[in-house]
Amino acid sequence: MNPQERKQQNLTAIYEALLQLMSHKPLSMISITELCAHAHLSRSYFYRNFTSFDQIILTYQEQAILTYFRRLPRQSKITLPVLMTQYFTFMQQMAATNQLLIDNGKAQIIVQTFEAAYTLLIRHDRIITVTDSTIHHQPYYIAFFSGAVVNILIHWQQAGMVEPPSYLAQQIVRFTASHTGNGLK
């Protein structure tokens, strides 16, 4: 196993161990020693690679969402409806994990994960915009948009995920268009 594969294997092990422990007790009651024992990793591994449990979750989830977004249609750019449909489809698969994070007061990690992935897509000019494309470069826009998307995700999850991901994508596009149109100057 090469070093990169080993690094990914260790990240997966510590992430899954953390989620398993979080399913039985609050995050604040989990010790680094307990986590490392559960993951079959040394405490020095934790201290070399992470500064907090949040960082484990964020690192793993950023990699997971970026891997998922790499599976988006291969054209050079994608539309917001396609991106959002893919995002909500992925989050539907992550419902149990998301609920653990929400229950442990860590919903902000979901926001940070989306924000990092969305920023990368913007930076690489992968999103087709139908409105003013400079809005993505405005201070706080990505924070605003990320918070809005994740808040919709949380409400959707708490309501039982009745609507399909494509419906949520349509709503995001509609809400975004109504706030970036010519009516707001």
C-alpha positions in Angstrom: 0.0 0.0 0.0 1.5 3.4 -1.0 1.6 6.3 1.5 -1.4 8.0 -0.1 -3.6 4.9 0.2 -2.4 4.4 3.8 -3.2 8.0 4.6 -6.7 7.6 3.2 -7.3 4.3 5.0 -6.3 5.9 8.3 -8.5 8.9 7.7 -11.5 6.6 6.9 -10.8 4.5 10.0 -10.7 7.4 12.4 -13.7 9.1 10.7 -15.8 5.9 10.9 -14.7 5.3 14.5 -15.7 8.8 15.5 -19.1 8.5 13.9 -19.7 5.1 15.6 -18.8 6.6 18.9 -20.9 9.7 18.3 -23.9 7.4 17.7 -23.6 6.1 21.3 -22.6 9.2 23.2 -22.2 13.0 22.8 -19.0 14.2 21.1 -18.0 16.0 24.2 -17.8 12.7 26.1 -15.4 11.0 23.6 -11.7 11.1 24.4 -8.8 11.0 22.0 -7.6 7.8 23.6 -10.9 6.2 23.1 -11.2 7.3 19.5 -7.7 6.1 18.6 -8.3 2.7 20.3 -11.6 2.3 18.4 -9.9 3.2 15.1 -6.8 1.0 15.8 -4.6 4.0 15.4 -2.0 5.6 17.7 -2.6 8.9 19.6 0.4 10.2 17.8 -1.4 9.7 14.5 -4.2 12.0 15.8 -1.8 14.7 17.0 0.3 14.6 13.9 -2.7 15.0 11.6 -5.5 16.8 13.4 -6.1 19.5 16.0 -9.7 18.5 16.8 -12.5 16.0 16.1 -14.1 18.7 13.9 -11.1 18.6 11.6 -11.4 14.8 11.2 -15.0 15.2 10.0 -14.3 18.3 7.8 -11.3 16.7 6.1 -13.1 13.4 5.4 -16.3 15.1 4.2 -14.5 17.6 2.0 -12.7 14.7 0.3 -16.0 12.8 0.0 -18.0 15.7 -1.6 -15.1 16.6 -3.9 -14.9 13.0 -5.1 -18.7 13.0 -5.6 -18.6 16.3 -7.5 -15.8 14.9 -9.8 -18.5 12.4 -11.0 -20.6 15.3 -12.3 -21.2 15.4 -16.0 -17.9 15.7 -17.9 -18.7 18.9 -19.8 -16.4 21.8 -18.8 -19.3 23.6 -17.0 -22.4 22.5 -15.2 -25.6 24.3 -14.4 -26.7 25.2 -10.9 -29.7 22.8 -11.1 -27.5 19.9 -12.0 -25.0 20.8 -9.3 -27.7 21.2 -6.6 -29.5 18.0 -7.7 -26.2 16.1 -7.3 -25.5 17.7 -4.0 -28.9 16.9 -2.5 -28.7 13.3 -3.9 -25.3 12.9 -2.2 -26.6 14.4 1.1 -29.6 12.1 1.0 -27.1 9.2 1.0 -25.3 10.9 4.0 -28.5 11.4 6.0 -27.5 9.3 9.0 -24.1 11.0 9.2 -25.7 14.5 8.8 -28.1 13.7 11.6 -25.3 12.7 13.9 -23.6 16.0 13.2 -26.8 18.0 13.7 -27.5 16.2 17.0 -24.0 17.0 18.2 -24.2 20.7 17.3 -21.9 20.3 14.4 -24.1 21.5 11.5 -21.5 24.2 10.8 -19.2 21.4 9.5 -21.8 20.6 6.8 -21.8 24.3 5.8 -18.0 24.4 5.8 -17.8 21.3 3.6 -20.2 22.7 1.1 -18.5 26.1 1.1 -15.1 24.5 0.4 -16.4 22.4 -2.5 -18.5 25.2 -4.0 -15.5 27.6 -3.7 -13.4 25.1 -5.6 -16.0 24.8 -8.4 -16.2 28.6 -8.7 -12.4 28.9 -8.7 -12.2 26.4 -11.6 -15.0 28.1 -13.4 -17.1 24.9 -13.5 -20.6 26.5 -12.9 -22.7 28.1 -15.6 -24.3 31.2 -14.3 -27.5 32.7 -15.8 -27.2 35.9 -13.7 -24.3 38.2 -12.9 -21.4 35.9 -12.6 -19.4 38.4 -10.6 -21.7 37.8 -7.6 -19.6 34.7 -6.8 -16.7 37.0 -6.1 -18.6 39.4 -3.8 -17.5 39.3 -0.2 -19.7 36.9 1.8 -21.7 35.6 -1.2 -20.3 32.0 -0.9 -20.9 32.1 2.9 -24.5 33.3 2.3 -25.2 30.7 -0.4 -23.6 27.9 1.5 -25.6 28.7 4.7 -28.8 28.9 2.7 -28.2 25.6 0.9 -27.3 23.7 4.1 -30.2 25.2 6.0 -32.6 23.9 3.3 -30.8 20.6 3.6 -31.4 20.4 7.3 -35.1 21.4 7.0 -35.5 18.8 4.2 -33.9 16.1 6.3 -35.9 16.9 9.4 -39.1 16.8 7.3 -38.3 13.3 6.2 -36.8 14.1 2.7 -40.2 13.8 1.1 -39.4 15.9 -2.0 -36.8 14.6 -4.6 -33.4 16.3 -4.8 -34.4 17.8 -8.1 -37.2 19.7 -6.5 -34.8 21.2 -3.9 -32.4 22.1 -6.8 -35.3 24.0 -8.5 -36.1 25.8 -5.3 -32.4 26.9 -4.9 -32.3 28.2 -8.5 -35.6 30.0 -8.0 -34.6 31.6 -4.7 -31.1 32.5 -6.1 -32.6 34.1 -9.2 -35.1 36.2 -7.1 -32.2 37.6 -5.0 -29.7 38.2 -7.8 -32.1 39.7 -10.4 -32.5 43.3 -11.4 -34.9 44.0 -8.6 -32.2 44.2 -6.0 -29.9 47.1 -6.5 
